[in-house]
């Protein structure tokens, strides 16, 4: 007898606070990627299926040469951001890539 745990959490609003304090920044199945050179960087979300694509793997190898294999934080690719956006978002419509607005 008494108030169940889920009912109690609804009354106090625990679930609402937990949900709002942990925002989802990266959708499931995507990897955040920062692309750019010479200070012109743009953030993209790249679907994990794209990581195995031959042309994308070449970009990853150039990234490893530039920054090394042990890189903390978001994946960085040394490539012109506008060219990346044109090629991967417009010409290659099947692989899922979308641009992220800066915070």
C-alpha positions in Angstrom: 0.0 0.0 0.0 1.4 3.4 -0.8 2.6 5.1 -3.9 4.5 3.0 -6.4 8.0 4.1 -7.5 6.9 5.1 -11.0 3.9 7.0 -9.7 6.2 8.8 -7.2 8.7 9.7 -9.9 5.8 11.1 -12.0 4.7 13.3 -9.0 8.2 14.7 -8.3 9.1 15.0 -12.0 12.3 12.9 -11.8 11.9 11.5 -15.3 11.6 15.0 -16.8 14.7 16.3 -15.2 16.7 13.2 -16.2 15.6 13.5 -19.8 16.3 17.2 -20.1 19.7 17.0 -18.4 21.0 14.4 -20.8 20.5 15.7 -24.3 21.1 13.4 -27.2 23.9 15.0 -29.3 24.7 12.2 -31.7 22.0 10.1 -33.3 22.4 6.3 -33.0 24.4 4.9 -35.9 26.2 8.2 -36.7 29.7 9.5 -36.0 30.5 13.2 -35.5 33.1 14.4 -38.0 34.8 17.8 -38.2 35.9 18.5 -41.8 38.1 21.4 -42.9 41.4 23.1 -43.4 42.9 26.5 -42.7 40.3 27.5 -40.0 37.2 26.7 -42.1 35.8 23.8 -40.2 32.3 22.3 -40.4 30.7 19.6 -38.4 28.8 16.7 -39.9 27.1 13.5 -38.7 28.2 10.6 -40.8 26.4 7.2 -40.9 28.6 4.4 -39.8 27.9 2.5 -43.0 29.8 5.2 -44.8 33.0 4.5 -42.8 33.6 1.4 -44.9 33.1 3.2 -48.2 36.4 3.1 -50.3 36.5 6.8 -51.0 35.7 7.7 -47.4 38.4 5.4 -46.2 40.9 7.4 -48.2 39.8 10.5 -46.3 40.3 8.5 -43.0 43.8 7.5 -44.1 44.7 11.1 -44.8 43.3 12.1 -41.4 45.5 9.4 -39.8 48.6 10.8 -41.6 47.7 14.4 -40.5 46.6 13.8 -36.9 47.8 10.3 -36.1 45.7 7.3 -35.1 45.3 8.3 -31.5 43.1 11.3 -31.7 41.0 12.5 -28.7 37.6 14.0 -29.3 35.7 14.3 -32.6 37.1 12.7 -35.8 38.9 15.4 -37.9 39.4 15.1 -41.6 41.7 17.5 -43.4 39.6 18.2 -46.5 37.9 21.3 -47.9 34.6 21.6 -46.0 32.6 22.9 -48.9 33.9 20.2 -51.2 33.1 17.5 -48.6 29.6 19.0 -48.3 29.0 19.1 -52.1 30.4 15.6 -52.7 29.0 13.6 -49.8 25.7 15.4 -49.2 24.7 16.3 -52.8 26.3 13.8 -55.2 26.3 10.8 -52.9 22.7 10.9 -51.8 22.5 7.3 -50.6 25.1 7.5 -47.8 23.7 9.5 -44.9 25.6 12.6 -44.1 24.1 15.8 -42.6 25.5 19.1 -41.5 25.4 20.1 -37.9 25.0 23.8 -36.8 27.8 25.1 -34.6 26.9 25.5 -30.9 
